[in-house]
Amino acid sequence: MVNKSNRDRGQQAGEFVEVLGDTVYGKDLIFSIIGSAFLGLGGFLLGKQIFPIFAAENMINSYSLLTGIAGLVIALIINSFLFKPKRKLIEEKGTAGQVKEIFDDYQLDLDQERKAIRDNPAIMKEMKEQGIYEMFFPRKGD
């Protein structure tokens, strides 16, 4: 899989930030945080002003929290439209040779993995359904 985000947007590598194991464009992250905080807090404060008019005294805080959460959901929807994923992933079908190479790189025992797969019919069935069984158990001619 290939990540072309830096090249496609013409961005410098320093403009990206790693957050929770994902790489994001810093400017988009800042705008997203500010917008979410504004809509979430705005919804909460709006609820604090509106609900005393018609809600019971003990329910004002609860309803205000709900309007704050509604503001955050709106922010989520807006952010998902404004900030599209920047990566382009190109998937290729794996081969038995690539699986062996990966196992060798990570110093794992491929034969032990194959035995574990053979010993568990549920895993074997799922691998066949997903189309990855042949990567671990290539046919004789492959």
N, CA, C and O atoms as CSV, one atom per row, in Angstrom:
chain,resi,resn,atom,element,x,y,z
A,1,MET,N,N,0.839,-1.167,0.000
A,1,MET,CA,C,0.000,0.000,0.000
A,1,MET,C,C,0.887,1.234,0.000
A,1,MET,O,O,1.954,1.253,0.614
A,2,VAL,N,N,0.429,2.255,-0.695
A,2,VAL,CA,C,1.263,3.427,-0.911
A,2,VAL,C,C,0.598,4.648,-0.301
A,2,VAL,O,O,-0.614,4.823,-0.433
A,3,ASN,N,N,1.367,5.489,0.360
A,3,ASN,CA,C,0.874,6.737,0.922
A,3,ASN,C,C,1.450,7.871,0.085
A,3,ASN,O,O,2.653,8.131,0.121
A,4,LYS,N,N,0.578,8.547,-0.675
A,4,LYS,CA,C,1.029,9.618,-1.562
A,4,LYS,C,C,0.609,10.989,-1.061
A,4,LYS,O,O,0.638,11.953,-1.826
A,5,SER,N,N,0.220,11.102,0.205
A,5,SER,CA,C,-0.375,12.348,0.684
A,5,SER,C,C,0.566,13.534,0.570
A,5,SER,O,O,0.130,14.602,0.142
A,6,ASN,N,N,1.832,13.401,0.932
A,6,ASN,CA,C,2.759,14.536,0.862
A,6,ASN,C,C,2.928,15.011,-0.567
A,6,ASN,O,O,2.899,16.212,-0.836
A,7,ARG,N,N,3.101,14.086,-1.472
A,7,ARG,CA,C,3.348,14.433,-2.863
A,7,ARG,C,C,2.098,15.031,-3.509
A,7,ARG,O,O,2.191,16.024,-4.231
A,8,ASP,N,N,0.916,14.429,-3.253
A,8,ASP,CA,C,-0.310,14.886,-3.898
A,8,ASP,C,C,-0.686,16.312,-3.495
A,8,ASP,O,O,-1.132,17.090,-4.339
A,9,ARG,N,N,-0.517,16.660,-2.252
A,9,ARG,CA,C,-0.919,17.986,-1.790
A,9,ARG,C,C,0.213,18.984,-1.857
A,9,ARG,O,O,0.006,20.171,-1.604
A,10,GLY,N,N,1.402,18.528,-2.190
A,10,GLY,CA,C,2.536,19.434,-2.261
A,10,GLY,C,C,2.940,19.947,-0.900
A,10,GLY,O,O,3.489,21.044,-0.796
A,11,GLN,N,N,2.685,19.188,0.143
A,11,GLN,CA,C,2.979,19.626,1.499
A,11,GLN,C,C,4.371,19.172,1.906
A,11,GLN,O,O,4.882,18.172,1.400
A,12,GLN,N,N,4.968,19.897,2.804
A,12,GLN,CA,C,6.236,19.500,3.395
A,12,GLN,C,C,5.953,18.491,4.507
A,12,GLN,O,O,4.901,18.547,5.143
A,13,ALA,N,N,6.876,17.583,4.738
A,13,ALA,CA,C,6.676,16.537,5.741
A,13,ALA,C,C,6.461,17.126,7.130
A,13,ALA,O,O,5.775,16.510,7.946
A,14,GLY,N,N,7.017,18.285,7.428
A,14,GLY,CA,C,6.886,18.900,8.738
A,14,GLY,C,C,5.496,19.410,9.040
A,14,GLY,O,O,5.210,19.726,10.195
A,15,GLU,N,N,4.624,19.505,8.064
A,15,GLU,CA,C,3.280,20.011,8.277
A,15,GLU,C,C,2.319,18.926,8.746
A,15,GLU,O,O,1.151,19.206,9.014
A,16,PHE,N,N,2.794,17.707,8.848
A,16,PHE,CA,C,1.959,16.605,9.298
A,16,PHE,C,C,2.297,16.269,10.740
A,16,PHE,O,O,3.442,16.400,11.171
A,17,VAL,N,N,1.284,15.832,11.482
A,17,VAL,CA,C,1.431,15.523,12.895
A,17,VAL,C,C,0.903,14.108,13.120
A,17,VAL,O,O,-0.083,13.703,12.505
A,18,GLU,N,N,1.560,13.362,14.000
A,18,GLU,CA,C,1.062,12.031,14.321
A,18,GLU,C,C,0.194,12.109,15.568
A,18,GLU,O,O,0.635,12.581,16.617
A,19,VAL,N,N,-1.053,11.638,15.444
A,19,VAL,CA,C,-2.014,11.653,16.541
A,19,VAL,C,C,-2.641,10.268,16.641
A,19,VAL,O,O,-3.246,9.781,15.686
A,20,LEU,N,N,-2.494,9.648,17.787
A,20,LEU,CA,C,-3.069,8.323,18.034
A,20,LEU,C,C,-2.704,7.327,16.941
A,20,LEU,O,O,-3.542,6.537,16.508
A,21,GLY,N,N,-1.470,7.366,16.505
A,21,GLY,CA,C,-0.988,6.411,15.520
A,21,GLY,C,C,-1.364,6.735,14.091
A,21,GLY,O,O,-1.076,5.940,13.196
A,22,ASP,N,N,-1.993,7.867,13.841
A,22,ASP,CA,C,-2.354,8.254,12.482
A,22,ASP,C,C,-1.679,9.576,12.158
A,22,ASP,O,O,-1.436,10.390,13.049
A,23,THR,N,N,-1.378,9.787,10.901
A,23,THR,CA,C,-0.733,11.020,10.468
A,23,THR,C,C,-1.789,11.951,9.895
A,23,THR,O,O,-2.539,11.573,8.995
A,24,VAL,N,N,-1.845,13.172,10.421
A,24,VAL,CA,C,-2.851,14.138,9.977
A,24,VAL,C,C,-2.172,15.456,9.622
A,24,VAL,O,O,-1.062,15.740,10.072
A,25,TYR,N,N,-2.848,16.242,8.820
A,25,TYR,CA,C,-2.375,17.558,8.436
A,25,TYR,C,C,-2.662,18.502,9.609
A,25,TYR,O,O,-3.818,18.659,10.003
A,26,GLY,N,N,-1.636,19.123,10.164
A,26,GLY,CA,C,-1.751,19.923,11.376
A,26,GLY,C,C,-2.779,21.030,11.302
A,26,GLY,O,O,-3.524,21.249,12.257
A,27,LYS,N,N,-2.832,21.730,10.184
A,27,LYS,CA,C,-3.772,22.840,10.022
A,27,LYS,C,C,-5.216,22.327,10.095
A,27,LYS,O,O,-6.063,22.947,10.737
A,28,ASP,N,N,-5.494,21.205,9.443
A,28,ASP,CA,C,-6.833,20.618,9.495
A,28,ASP,C,C,-7.189,20.209,10.920
A,28,ASP,O,O,-8.328,20.380,11.354
A,29,LEU,N,N,-6.221,19.672,11.641
A,29,LEU,CA,C,-6.447,19.244,13.019
A,29,LEU,C,C,-6.823,20.431,13.905
A,29,LEU,O,O,-7.757,20.344,14.702
A,30,ILE,N,N,-6.099,21.534,13.765
A,30,ILE,CA,C,-6.378,22.730,14.577
A,30,ILE,C,C,-7.777,23.265,14.278
A,30,ILE,O,O,-8.537,23.561,15.200
A,31,PHE,N,N,-8.124,23.393,12.989
A,31,PHE,CA,C,-9.459,23.884,12.632
A,31,PHE,C,C,-10.545,22.939,13.139
A,31,PHE,O,O,-11.601,23.385,13.589
A,32,SER,N,N,-10.289,21.657,13.068
A,32,SER,CA,C,-11.253,20.672,13.536
A,32,SER,C,C,-11.468,20.781,15.045
A,32,SER,O,O,-12.604,20.722,15.515
A,33,ILE,N,N,-10.400,20.938,15.793
A,33,ILE,CA,C,-10.507,21.064,17.255
A,33,ILE,C,C,-11.244,22.343,17.635
A,33,ILE,O,O,-12.126,22.327,18.495
A,34,ILE,N,N,-10.880,23.449,16.993
A,34,ILE,CA,C,-11.528,24.731,17.307
A,34,ILE,C,C,-13.012,24.682,16.962
A,34,ILE,O,O,-13.846,25.116,17.756
A,35,GLY,N,N,-13.345,24.163,15.794
A,35,GLY,CA,C,-14.747,24.072,15.388
A,35,GLY,C,C,-15.553,23.166,16.302
A,35,GLY,O,O,-16.688,23.486,16.655
A,36,SER,N,N,-14.973,22.043,16.683
A,36,SER,CA,C,-15.672,21.113,17.575
A,36,SER,C,C,-15.882,21.733,18.954
A,36,SER,O,O,-16.959,21.604,19.537
A,37,ALA,N,N,-14.865,22.399,19.470
A,37,ALA,CA,C,-14.994,23.041,20.781
A,37,ALA,C,C,-16.055,24.141,20.738
A,37,ALA,O,O,-16.860,24.272,21.659
A,38,PHE,N,N,-16.048,24.923,19.667
A,38,PHE,CA,C,-17.015,26.010,19.525
A,38,PHE,C,C,-18.443,25.463,19.486
A,38,PHE,O,O,-19.316,25.956,20.200
A,39,LEU,N,N,-18.684,24.448,18.657
A,39,LEU,CA,C,-20.042,23.912,18.536
A,39,LEU,C,C,-20.472,23.142,19.783
A,39,LEU,O,O,-21.634,23.221,20.183
A,40,GLY,N,N,-19.558,22.403,20.399
A,40,GLY,CA,C,-19.905,21.662,21.611
A,40,GLY,C,C,-20.213,22.580,22.776
A,40,GLY,O,O,-21.248,22.441,23.429
A,41,LEU,N,N,-19.314,23.522,23.039
A,41,LEU,CA,C,-19.529,24.469,24.131
A,41,LEU,C,C,-20.702,25.396,23.814
A,41,LEU,O,O,-21.490,25.743,24.694
A,42,GLY,N,N,-20.804,25.788,22.553
A,42,GLY,CA,C,-21.926,26.635,22.152
A,42,GLY,C,C,-23.263,25.953,22.380
A,42,GLY,O,O,-24.209,26.583,22.854
A,43,GLY,N,N,-23.352,24.665,22.046
A,43,GLY,CA,C,-24.582,23.916,22.285
A,43,GLY,C,C,-24.909,23.834,23.766
A,43,GLY,O,O,-26.063,23.988,24.167
A,44,PHE,N,N,-23.882,23.588,24.578
A,44,PHE,CA,C,-24.085,23.508,26.027
A,44,PHE,C,C,-24.577,24.844,26.585
A,44,PHE,O,O,-25.552,24.886,27.336
A,45,LEU,N,N,-23.900,25.934,26.218
A,45,LEU,CA,C,-24.287,27.258,26.733
A,45,LEU,C,C,-25.654,27.685,26.213
A,45,LEU,O,O,-26.414,28.338,26.929
A,46,LEU,N,N,-25.970,27.326,24.980
A,46,LEU,CA,C,-27.295,27.616,24.433
A,46,LEU,C,C,-28.365,26.883,25.243
A,46,LEU,O,O,-29.415,27.444,25.559
A,47,GLY,N,N,-28.082,25.626,25.571
A,47,GLY,CA,C,-29.016,24.863,26.401
A,47,GLY,C,C,-29.212,25.492,27.768
A,47,GLY,O,O,-30.322,25.497,28.301
A,48,LYS,N,N,-28.131,26.024,28.342
A,48,LYS,CA,C,-28.224,26.687,29.648
A,48,LYS,C,C,-29.123,27.920,29.592
A,48,LYS,O,O,-29.736,28.284,30.595
A,49,GLN,N,N,-29.207,28.568,28.425
A,49,GLN,CA,C,-30.049,29.756,28.272
A,49,GLN,C,C,-31.498,29.394,27.941
A,49,GLN,O,O,-32.429,30.055,28.403
A,50,ILE,N,N,-31.684,28.348,27.144
A,50,ILE,CA,C,-33.024,28.016,26.643
A,50,ILE,C,C,-33.821,27.161,27.631
A,50,ILE,O,O,-34.997,27.440,27.864
A,51,PHE,N,N,-33.218,26.144,28.206
A,51,PHE,CA,C,-33.970,25.179,29.013
A,51,PHE,C,C,-34.553,25.732,30.309
A,51,PHE,O,O,-35.567,25.198,30.760
A,52,PRO,N,N,-33.991,26.758,30.941
A,52,PRO,CA,C,-34.663,27.289,32.141
A,52,PRO,C,C,-36.061,27.827,31.852
A,52,PRO,O,O,-36.878,27.945,32.765
A,53,ILE,N,N,-36.341,28.151,30.604
A,53,ILE,CA,C,-37.651,28.701,30.249
A,53,ILE,C,C,-38.752,27.659,30.419
A,53,ILE,O,O,-39.832,27.986,30.912
A,54,PHE,N,N,-38.502,26.402,30.017
A,54,PHE,CA,C,-39.586,25.416,30.025
A,54,PHE,C,C,-39.238,24.072,30.672
A,54,PHE,O,O,-40.124,23.229,30.814
A,55,ALA,N,N,-37.998,23.845,31.065
A,55,ALA,CA,C,-37.623,22.557,31.659
A,55,ALA,C,C,-37.598,22.651,33.180
A,55,ALA,O,O,-37.459,23.730,33.756
A,56,ALA,N,N,-37.734,21.501,33.805
A,56,ALA,CA,C,-37.656,21.442,35.270
A,56,ALA,C,C,-36.246,21.831,35.714
A,56,ALA,O,O,-35.267,21.596,35.007
A,57,GLU,N,N,-36.169,22.430,36.898
A,57,GLU,CA,C,-34.891,22.935,37.423
A,57,GLU,C,C,-33.806,21.858,37.460
A,57,GLU,O,O,-32.654,22.117,37.112
A,58,ASN,N,N,-34.178,20.655,37.883
A,58,ASN,CA,C,-33.176,19.597,38.027
A,58,ASN,C,C,-32.768,18.968,36.688
A,58,ASN,O,O,-31.836,18.163,36.658
A,59,MET,N,N,-33.424,19.304,35.605
A,59,MET,CA,C,-33.114,18.725,34.293
A,59,MET,C,C,-32.335,19.675,33.383
A,59,MET,O,O,-31.917,19.270,32.298
A,60,ILE,N,N,-32.137,20.896,33.787
A,60,ILE,CA,C,-31.478,21.896,32.934
A,60,ILE,C,C,-30.069,21.459,32.553
A,60,ILE,O,O,-29.696,21.529,31.382
A,61,ASN,N,N,-29.284,21.009,33.526
A,61,ASN,CA,C,-27.911,20.583,33.222
A,61,ASN,C,C,-27.883,19.380,32.280
A,61,ASN,O,O,-27.056,19.318,31.370
A,62,SER,N,N,-28.784,18.431,32.501
A,62,SER,CA,C,-28.825,17.237,31.646
A,62,SER,C,C,-29.182,17.602,30.212
A,62,SER,O,O,-28.535,17.144,29.271
A,63,TYR,N,N,-30.202,18.420,30.050
A,63,TYR,CA,C,-30.594,18.830,28.701
A,63,TYR,C,C,-29.505,19.667,28.037
A,63,TYR,O,O,-29.274,19.559,26.832
A,64,SER,N,N,-28.847,20.491,28.823
A,64,SER,CA,C,-27.762,21.309,28.274
A,64,SER,C,C,-26.618,20.430,27.790
A,64,SER,O,O,-26.037,20.688,26.736
A,65,LEU,N,N,-26.294,19.395,28.552
A,65,LEU,CA,C,-25.259,18.453,28.109
A,65,LEU,C,C,-25.658,17.777,26.800
A,65,LEU,O,O,-24.821,17.564,25.923
A,66,LEU,N,N,-26.935,17.443,26.677
A,66,LEU,CA,C,-27.401,16.817,25.434
A,66,LEU,C,C,-27.282,17.769,24.243
A,66,LEU,O,O,-26.919,17.343,23.147
A,67,THR,N,N,-27.582,19.042,24.448
A,67,THR,CA,C,-27.418,19.986,23.333
A,67,THR,C,C,-25.938,20.181,23.011
A,67,THR,O,O,-25.581,20.405,21.855
A,68,GLY,N,N,-25.077,20.096,24.021
A,68,GLY,CA,C,-23.635,20.148,23.768
A,68,GLY,C,C,-23.175,18.951,22.958
A,68,GLY,O,O,-22.373,19.093,22.035
A,69,ILE,N,N,-23.680,17.772,23.297
A,69,ILE,CA,C,-23.346,16.566,22.531
A,69,ILE,C,C,-23.883,16.674,21.112
A,69,ILE,O,O,-23.219,16.259,20.163
A,70,ALA,N,N,-25.085,17.231,20.961
A,70,ALA,CA,C,-25.634,17.432,19.617
A,70,ALA,C,C,-24.736,18.370,18.813
A,70,ALA,O,O,-24.533,18.162,17.617
A,71,GLY,N,N,-24.203,19.397,19.462
A,71,GLY,CA,C,-23.263,20.298,18.791
A,71,GLY,C,C,-22.015,19.567,18.341
A,71,GLY,O,O,-21.491,19.840,17.261
A,72,LEU,N,N,-21.529,18.634,19.163
A,72,LEU,CA,C,-20.348,17.856,18.787
A,72,LEU,C,C,-20.640,16.910,17.625
A,72,LEU,O,O,-19.781,16.695,16.770
A,73,VAL,N,N,-21.840,16.347,17.589
A,73,VAL,CA,C,-22.215,15.487,16.459
A,73,VAL,C,C,-22.275,16.311,15.179
A,73,VAL,O,O,-21.830,15.859,14.124
A,74,ILE,N,N,-22.818,17.509,15.270
A,74,ILE,CA,C,-22.844,18.402,14.104
A,74,ILE,C,C,-21.420,18.738,13.672
A,74,ILE,O,O,-21.125,18.769,12.477
A,75,ALA,N,N,-20.536,18.989,14.639
A,75,ALA,CA,C,-19.129,19.269,14.321
A,75,ALA,C,C,-18.487,18.073,13.634
A,75,ALA,O,O,-17.720,18.242,12.686
A,76,LEU,N,N,-18.790,16.876,14.097
A,76,LEU,CA,C,-18.263,15.663,13.473
A,76,LEU,C,C,-18.682,15.575,12.014
A,76,LEU,O,O,-17.861,15.278,11.146
A,77,ILE,N,N,-19.940,15.828,11.744
A,77,ILE,CA,C,-20.444,15.767,10.368
A,77,ILE,C,C,-19.778,16.836,9.508
A,77,ILE,O,O,-19.351,16.553,8.389
A,78,ILE,N,N,-19.688,18.045,10.015
A,78,ILE,CA,C,-19.047,19.135,9.263
A,78,ILE,C,C,-17.583,18.806,8.994
A,78,ILE,O,O,-17.108,18.976,7.871
A,79,ASN,N,N,-16.862,18.336,10.015
A,79,ASN,CA,C,-15.445,18.005,9.843
A,79,ASN,C,C,-15.242,16.880,8.840
A,79,ASN,O,O,-14.266,16.884,8.089
A,80,SER,N,N,-16.153,15.920,8.824
A,80,SER,CA,C,-15.992,14.816,7.875
A,80,SER,C,C,-16.174,15.285,6.436
A,80,SER,O,O,-15.600,14.697,5.519
A,81,PHE,N,N,-16.961,16.331,6.227
A,81,PHE,CA,C,-17.102,16.873,4.872
A,81,PHE,C,C,-15.953,17.815,4.511
A,81,PHE,O,O,-15.505,17.834,3.365
A,82,LEU,N,N,-15.480,18.589,5.476
A,82,LEU,CA,C,-14.418,19.555,5.196
A,82,LEU,C,C,-13.047,18.910,5.028
A,82,LEU,O,O,-12.264,19.330,4.176
A,83,PHE,N,N,-12.755,17.904,5.827
A,83,PHE,CA,C,-11.409,17.335,5.857
A,83,PHE,C,C,-11.443,15.880,5.423
A,83,PHE,O,O,-11.574,14.976,6.248
A,84,LYS,N,N,-11.326,15.668,4.141
A,84,LYS,CA,C,-11.320,14.325,3.561
A,84,LYS,C,C,-9.969,13.667,3.806
A,84,LYS,O,O,-8.966,14.358,3.980
A,85,PRO,N,N,-9.933,12.327,3.824
A,85,PRO,CA,C,-8.640,11.638,3.967
A,85,PRO,C,C,-7.686,12.038,2.848
A,85,PRO,O,O,-8.093,12.201,1.697
A,86,LYS,N,N,-6.420,12.191,3.198
A,86,LYS,CA,C,-5.419,12.643,2.228
A,86,LYS,C,C,-4.661,11.485,1.585
A,86,LYS,O,O,-3.981,11.669,0.576
A,87,ARG,N,N,-4.777,10.310,2.159
A,87,ARG,CA,C,-4.018,9.170,1.655
A,87,ARG,C,C,-4.750,8.472,0.529
A,87,ARG,O,O,-5.980,8.445,0.478
A,88,LYS,N,N,-3.975,7.916,-0.358
A,88,LYS,CA,C,-4.511,7.050,-1.401
A,88,LYS,C,C,-3.860,5.691,-1.214
A,88,LYS,O,O,-2.644,5.550,-1.337
A,89,LEU,N,N,-4.673,4.703,-0.918
A,89,LEU,CA,C,-4.159,3.369,-0.688
A,89,LEU,C,C,-4.373,2.531,-1.937
A,89,LEU,O,O,-5.470,2.486,-2.492
A,90,ILE,N,N,-3.332,1.882,-2.361
A,90,ILE,CA,C,-3.404,1.001,-3.517
A,90,ILE,C,C,-3.162,-0.412,-3.003
A,90,ILE,O,O,-2.080,-0.726,-2.508
A,91,GLU,N,N,-4.168,-1.250,-3.125
A,91,GLU,CA,C,-4.046,-2.607,-2.620
A,91,GLU,C,C,-3.622,-3.547,-3.735
A,91,GLU,O,O,-4.070,-3.430,-4.876
A,92,GLU,N,N,-2.759,-4.469,-3.383
A,92,GLU,CA,C,-2.319,-5.496,-4.311
A,92,GLU,C,C,-2.551,-6.838,-3.657
A,92,GLU,O,O,-2.444,-6.978,-2.439
A,93,LYS,N,N,-2.867,-7.818,-4.472
A,93,LYS,CA,C,-3.061,-9.161,-3.941
A,93,LYS,C,C,-1.716,-9.719,-3.498
A,93,LYS,O,O,-0.741,-9.672,-4.249
A,94,GLY,N,N,-1.662,-10.242,-2.291
A,94,GLY,CA,C,-0.429,-10.799,-1.752
A,94,GLY,C,C,-0.144,-12.183,-2.308
A,94,GLY,O,O,-1.043,-12.869,-2.793
A,95,THR,N,N,1.099,-12.578,-2.233
A,95,THR,CA,C,1.508,-13.898,-2.702
A,95,THR,C,C,2.131,-14.669,-1.543
A,95,THR,O,O,2.457,-14.104,-0.499
A,96,ALA,N,N,2.286,-15.962,-1.753
A,96,ALA,CA,C,2.908,-16.806,-0.735
A,96,ALA,C,C,4.339,-16.349,-0.468
A,96,ALA,O,O,4.805,-16.401,0.670
A,97,GLY,N,N,5.031,-15.906,-1.503
A,97,GLY,CA,C,6.398,-15.415,-1.335
A,97,GLY,C,C,6.459,-14.183,-0.451
A,97,GLY,O,O,7.369,-14.042,0.365
A,98,GLN,N,N,5.487,-13.288,-0.614
A,98,GLN,CA,C,5.448,-12.087,0.220
A,98,GLN,C,C,5.158,-12.440,1.676
A,98,GLN,O,O,5.722,-11.838,2.590
A,99,VAL,N,N,4.275,-13.418,1.889
A,99,VAL,CA,C,3.971,-13.848,3.256
A,99,VAL,C,C,5.226,-14.412,3.904
A,99,VAL,O,O,5.528,-14.100,5.056
A,100,LYS,N,N,5.959,-15.243,3.164
A,100,LYS,CA,C,7.198,-15.823,3.697
A,100,LYS,C,C,8.207,-14.722,4.016
A,100,LYS,O,O,8.883,-14.769,5.044
A,101,GLU,N,N,8.301,-13.738,3.132
A,101,GLU,CA,C,9.232,-12.624,3.352
A,101,GLU,C,C,8.868,-11.839,4.620
A,101,GLU,O,O,9.746,-11.472,5.400
A,102,ILE,N,N,7.587,-11.591,4.816
A,102,ILE,CA,C,7.133,-10.861,6.006
A,102,ILE,C,C,7.433,-11.662,7.270
A,102,ILE,O,O,7.927,-11.118,8.258
A,103,PHE,N,N,7.133,-12.952,7.228
A,103,PHE,CA,C,7.414,-13.792,8.398
A,103,PHE,C,C,8.907,-13.835,8.693
A,103,PHE,O,O,9.312,-13.827,9.855
A,104,ASP,N,N,9.727,-13.880,7.649
A,104,ASP,CA,C,11.181,-13.870,7.848
A,104,ASP,C,C,11.643,-12.543,8.445
A,104,ASP,O,O,12.486,-12.520,9.342
A,105,ASP,N,N,11.084,-11.434,7.940
A,105,ASP,CA,C,11.460,-10.110,8.451
A,105,ASP,C,C,11.167,-9.973,9.946
A,105,ASP,O,O,11.946,-9.378,10.690
A,106,TYR,N,N,10.041,-10.527,10.368
A,106,TYR,CA,C,9.643,-10.419,11.773
A,106,TYR,C,C,10.097,-11.614,12.608
A,106,TYR,O,O,9.714,-11.757,13.769
A,107,GLN,N,N,10.904,-12.455,12.009
A,107,GLN,CA,C,11.464,-13.635,12.670
A,107,GLN,C,C,10.371,-14.506,13.285
A,107,GLN,O,O,10.467,-14.931,14.437
A,108,LEU,N,N,9.329,-14.762,12.490
A,108,LEU,CA,C,8.235,-15.628,12.904
A,108,LEU,C,C,8.342,-16.953,12.165
A,108,LEU,O,O,8.955,-17.029,11.100
A,109,ASP,N,N,7.747,-17.993,12.727
A,109,ASP,CA,C,7.806,-19.325,12.133
A,109,ASP,C,C,6.554,-19.557,11.289
A,109,ASP,O,O,5.460,-19.727,11.827
A,110,LEU,N,N,6.715,-19.563,9.977
A,110,LEU,CA,C,5.591,-19.745,9.063
A,110,LEU,C,C,4.994,-21.140,9.206
A,110,LEU,O,O,3.776,-21.297,9.132
A,111,ASP,N,N,5.825,-22.150,9.407
A,111,ASP,CA,C,5.312,-23.514,9.563
A,111,ASP,C,C,4.454,-23.640,10.820
A,111,ASP,O,O,3.440,-24.339,10.817
A,112,GLN,N,N,4.853,-22.975,11.874
A,112,GLN,CA,C,4.063,-22.986,13.110
A,112,GLN,C,C,2.713,-22.293,12.879
A,112,GLN,O,O,1.685,-22.747,13.382
A,113,GLU,N,N,2.724,-21.211,12.128
A,113,GLU,CA,C,1.478,-20.497,11.812
A,113,GLU,C,C,0.569,-21.371,10.959
A,113,GLU,O,O,-0.638,-21.427,11.194
A,114,ARG,N,N,1.135,-22.048,9.978
A,114,ARG,CA,C,0.343,-22.944,9.123
A,114,ARG,C,C,-0.286,-24.061,9.952
A,114,ARG,O,O,-1.443,-24.421,9.733
A,115,LYS,N,N,0.465,-24.607,10.895
A,115,LYS,CA,C,-0.062,-25.673,11.755
A,115,LYS,C,C,-1.226,-25.143,12.593
A,115,LYS,O,O,-2.242,-25.822,12.742
A,116,ALA,N,N,-1.084,-23.951,13.134
A,116,ALA,CA,C,-2.157,-23.351,13.936
A,116,ALA,C,C,-3.404,-23.121,13.085
A,116,ALA,O,O,-4.525,-23.283,13.569
A,117,ILE,N,N,-3.215,-22.746,11.832
A,117,ILE,CA,C,-4.359,-22.538,10.932
A,117,ILE,C,C,-5.031,-23.866,10.638
A,117,ILE,O,O,-6.258,-23.961,10.676
A,118,ARG,N,N,-4.240,-24.901,10.344
A,118,ARG,CA,C,-4.797,-26.227,10.049
A,118,ARG,C,C,-5.551,-26.792,11.253
A,118,ARG,O,O,-6.554,-27.486,11.084
A,119,ASP,N,N,-5.078,-26.501,12.457
A,119,ASP,CA,C,-5.698,-27.037,13.671
A,119,ASP,C,C,-6.996,-26.333,14.041
A,119,ASP,O,O,-7.727,-26.814,14.907
A,120,ASN,N,N,-7.298,-25.216,13.410
A,120,ASN,CA,C,-8.510,-24.464,13.735
A,120,ASN,C,C,-9.369,-24.327,12.480
A,120,ASN,O,O,-9.110,-23.455,11.650
A,121,PRO,N,N,-10.396,-25.184,12.328
A,121,PRO,CA,C,-11.227,-25.147,11.118
A,121,PRO,C,C,-11.953,-23.815,10.919
A,121,PRO,O,O,-12.191,-23.406,9.782
A,122,ALA,N,N,-12.301,-23.142,12.002
A,122,ALA,CA,C,-13.006,-21.856,11.868
A,122,ALA,C,C,-12.103,-20.816,11.209
A,122,ALA,O,O,-12.547,-20.065,10.341
A,123,ILE,N,N,-10.834,-20.775,11.625
A,123,ILE,CA,C,-9.894,-19.826,11.020
A,123,ILE,C,C,-9.651,-20.187,9.564
A,123,ILE,O,O,-9.608,-19.314,8.698
A,124,MET,N,N,-9.491,-21.493,9.297
A,124,MET,CA,C,-9.254,-21.928,7.923
A,124,MET,C,C,-10.431,-21.538,7.024
A,124,MET,O,O,-10.234,-21.066,5.904
A,125,LYS,N,N,-11.649,-21.739,7.518
A,125,LYS,CA,C,-12.845,-21.385,6.738
A,125,LYS,C,C,-12.888,-19.877,6.467
A,125,LYS,O,O,-13.164,-19.447,5.347
A,126,GLU,N,N,-12.613,-19.088,7.497
A,126,GLU,CA,C,-12.640,-17.634,7.326
A,126,GLU,C,C,-11.563,-17.165,6.348
A,126,GLU,O,O,-11.805,-16.273,5.534
A,127,MET,N,N,-10.383,-17.762,6.428
A,127,MET,CA,C,-9.305,-17.388,5.499
A,127,MET,C,C,-9.689,-17.711,4.060
A,127,MET,O,O,-9.368,-16.953,3.144
A,128,LYS,N,N,-10.373,-18.833,3.859
A,128,LYS,CA,C,-10.828,-19.191,2.507
A,128,LYS,C,C,-11.875,-18.192,2.024
A,128,LYS,O,O,-11.856,-17.779,0.864
A,129,GLU,N,N,-12.790,-17.805,2.919
A,129,GLU,CA,C,-13.818,-16.827,2.556
A,129,GLU,C,C,-13.203,-15.480,2.202
A,129,GLU,O,O,-13.683,-14.798,1.297
A,130,GLN,N,N,-12.148,-15.094,2.904
A,130,GLN,CA,C,-11.488,-13.811,2.659
A,130,GLN,C,C,-10.532,-13.858,1.475
A,130,GLN,O,O,-10.054,-12.819,1.019
A,131,GLY,N,N,-10.252,-15.055,0.977
A,131,GLY,CA,C,-9.365,-15.185,-0.174
A,131,GLY,C,C,-7.892,-15.094,0.171
A,131,GLY,O,O,-7.073,-14.799,-0.699
A,132,ILE,N,N,-7.537,-15.342,1.430
A,132,ILE,CA,C,-6.121,-15.260,1.808
A,132,ILE,C,C,-5.531,-16.626,2.155
A,132,ILE,O,O,-4.351,-16.722,2.493
A,133,TYR,N,N,-6.333,-17.670,2.074
A,133,TYR,CA,C,-5.850,-19.012,2.401
A,133,TYR,C,C,-4.703,-19.419,1.477
A,133,TYR,O,O,-3.727,-20.021,1.924
A,134,GLU,N,N,-4.822,-19.091,0.194
A,134,GLU,CA,C,-3.807,-19.480,-0.788
A,134,GLU,C,C,-2.464,-18.802,-0.528
A,134,GLU,O,O,-1.428,-19.299,-0.970
A,135,MET,N,N,-2.468,-17.685,0.179
A,135,MET,CA,C,-1.209,-17.012,0.504
A,135,MET,C,C,-0.397,-17.825,1.511
A,135,MET,O,O,0.834,-17.783,1.497
A,136,PHE,N,N,-1.076,-18.557,2.377
A,136,PHE,CA,C,-0.388,-19.360,3.384
A,136,PHE,C,C,-0.176,-20.803,2.926
A,136,PHE,O,O,0.770,-21.469,3.348
A,137,PHE,N,N,-1.068,-21.272,2.058
A,137,PHE,CA,C,-0.985,-22.644,1.559
A,137,PHE,C,C,-1.049,-22.618,0.032
A,137,PHE,O,O,-2.095,-22.919,-0.543
A,138,PRO,N,N,0.050,-22.264,-0.631
A,138,PRO,CA,C,0.023,-22.176,-2.098
A,138,PRO,C,C,-0.163,-23.556,-2.723
A,138,PRO,O,O,0.225,-24.576,-2.154
A,139,ARG,N,N,-0.766,-23.553,-3.903
A,139,ARG,CA,C,-0.930,-24.804,-4.639
A,139,ARG,C,C,0.429,-25.268,-5.124
A,139,ARG,O,O,1.374,-24.482,-5.186
A,140,LYS,N,N,0.527,-26.527,-5.464
A,140,LYS,CA,C,1.813,-27.121,-5.850
A,140,LYS,C,C,2.455,-26.402,-7.031
A,140,LYS,O,O,3.677,-26.254,-7.060
A,141,GLY,N,N,1.668,-25.951,-8.005
A,141,GLY,CA,C,2.217,-25.306,-9.207
A,141,GLY,C,C,2.631,-23.861,-8.993
A,141,GLY,O,O,3.315,-23.287,-9.840
A,142,ASP,N,N,2.226,-23.253,-7.866
A,142,ASP,CA,C,2.499,-21.820,-7.632
A,142,ASP,C,C,3.867,-21.570,-7.091
A,142,ASP,O,O,4.234,-20.421,-6.847
